[in-house]
Structures are given as C-alpha cells and as structure tokens.
Amino acid sequence: MTDYAQEQEMEIEALQAILMDEFEEIDASDSGLNTSNRCFQITISPQEEDNEETSKVLLALVFAHTEKYPDEPPLLHVKSLKGISLEHLQALKQKLEEEASENLGMAMIYTLISSAKEWLDETFRQVVVEEVVETTKDDVIIPHGDAVTVQTFVAWRERFEAELALERAKLMPESALATPKEKKLTGREWFER
C-alpha cells in the first residue's frame, strides 16, 4: 500500500514541476468523479498556439488516483473549458480510457496529457482546414475589365510612352532641349572646367 501511495505522490510532484500553472488540486465535489480521494485538474490546450482557430479550444483533464494505481487505471473525467462539444469530449474520454488500460503498471498521467494534446491538435486542425476549404470555394474571384490581347497591350503601351515623353519634356529645362547633343559637355570636360 505504501508503495502505491509513494509512487502516486512522486507522480504528482513531477506533474506539478512540469505543468506548473496548468496543474491544480481541486475539491472532490467539483471534479465530476465519484471519489473522495484527492482530485487534480490539468488544463490542456493545443500544441500549436499560433493558430487562432485552435486557440479557441481549451480542455480540462480531471483525474484521481485509485488505491492500486498504477496497477489499475486512474479515475478520469474530461470537460470543456472553451469550444469543445459533448461528442468530442466523449470520444476523447474513450480514447484516454483505452490508453490508460494499455499503460497499466506504470505512471501514465503525463502520457494521457500528451495523448489529449495530440487529439486536440488533430481534431481541431481538421476543423480549421475544412473551414478554410469552404471559404476558398466561396471566395472565387470573377475577372472584370477587358481581356489583354497583343493589340490592346500595344495600344496601351503607345499611350503610356507618349505620356512619359510629355512628363519628361515638362521636367527638362528649355536649354537642355535646345542644345544639340554633340555640343553637350562630357563628364570629363565638365570636370576639367
């Protein structure tokens, strides 16, 4: 019995050190579990926090050790803190219970936390991708204006070059326009004077 209690206490200390603010002890009546043992709540968010859509979900994993944990699975409860439906919570709880039964005999809470984070990433990344695909279908750009052909481009280019020539003529001083090119000084001649 003391081996179980000692191993459970060591796991709780390790979880507190790793998770810090995300780990807290809660009252058994607030846990949603049918136990009088110590209960703990871990706040879980998706691993990729930079995505706005995945940051809209937040999950709480509530657990309590049983007397013979880790030789028997812990008591588990999952609840949505933000944006997770009841169907998703039931699917996650079933997944975590299966994983807990596979990891009997060793401390498994951190493994369950990692699994829940992966599940959040996979589940809500798919939702985001589906929403993006739907919005891209809706945002089809309809072209407007005249189609560009060789003839329309040549006509535009001639108008554009004429406008540029007029602008250049306005910016040049009259003396530069009146002086023929051969009478202009070269850079070297200008420097030598």
LINLIN-V671466 format. One record per residue. N is the residue number from 1. SS is DSSP state (A for helix, B for strand, O for the rest). OMEGA is omega in whole degrees, 0 to 359 (* if undefined). Layout:
N;SS;OMEGA  N;SS;OMEGA
//
This chain:
1;O;182  2;A;177  3;A;179  4;A;182  5;A;180  6;A;179  7;A;178  8;A;180  9;A;178  10;A;179  11;A;179  12;A;178  13;A;179  14;A;179  15;A;178  16;A;181  17;A;183  18;A;189  19;A;178  20;A;186  21;A;182  22;A;184  23;B;177  24;B;176  25;B;181  26;B;179  27;O;182  28;A;181  29;A;179  30;A;189  31;O;186  32;O;179  33;O;179  34;O;182  35;O;174  36;O;177  37;O;176  38;O;180  39;B;183  40;B;178  41;B;178  42;B;178  43;B;184  44;B;175  45;O;179  46;O;182  47;O;182  48;O;183  49;O;184  50;O;180  51;O;183  52;O;184  53;O;182  54;A;178  55;A;178  56;A;179  57;O;179  58;B;188  59;B;174  60;B;174  61;B;180  62;B;179  63;B;173  64;B;178  65;O;172  66;O;183  67;O;184  68;O;175  69;O;16  70;O;178  71;O;171  72;O;186  73;O;177  74;O;173  75;B;185  76;B;173  77;B;176  78;B;178  79;B;182  80;B;172  81;B;179  82;B;166  83;O;180  84;O;183  85;O;180  86;A;179  87;A;178  88;A;180  89;A;180  90;A;178  91;A;179  92;A;181  93;A;178  94;A;179  95;A;181  96;A;178  97;A;177  98;A;180  99;A;178  100;A;179  101;A;177  102;A;184  103;O;180  104;O;178  105;O;177  106;O;178  107;O;190  108;O;185  109;A;180  110;A;176  111;A;179  112;A;178  113;A;179  114;A;179  115;A;179  116;A;178  117;A;178  118;A;180  119;A;178  120;A;180  121;A;183  122;A;185  123;A;187  124;A;171  125;A;178  126;A;180  127;A;180  128;A;180  129;A;179  130;A;179  131;A;179  132;A;179  133;A;179  134;A;181  135;A;179  136;A;177  137;A;181  138;A;185  139;O;178  140;O;182  141;O;179  142;O;182  143;O;178  144;O;182  145;O;182  146;O;176  147;O;180  148;O;175  149;O;179  150;A;182  151;A;180  152;A;179  153;A;180  154;A;179  155;A;179  156;A;182  157;A;178  158;A;177  159;A;181  160;A;180  161;A;177  162;A;177  163;A;178  164;A;180  165;A;178  166;A;179  167;A;180  168;A;180  169;A;179  170;A;183  171;A;183  172;O;176  173;O;183  174;A;180  175;A;179  176;A;179  177;A;183  178;A;183  179;O;177  180;O;185  181;A;183  182;A;179  183;A;178  184;O;179  185;O;173  186;O;179  187;A;181  188;A;180  189;A;179  190;A;180  191;A;182  192;A;178  193;O;*
//
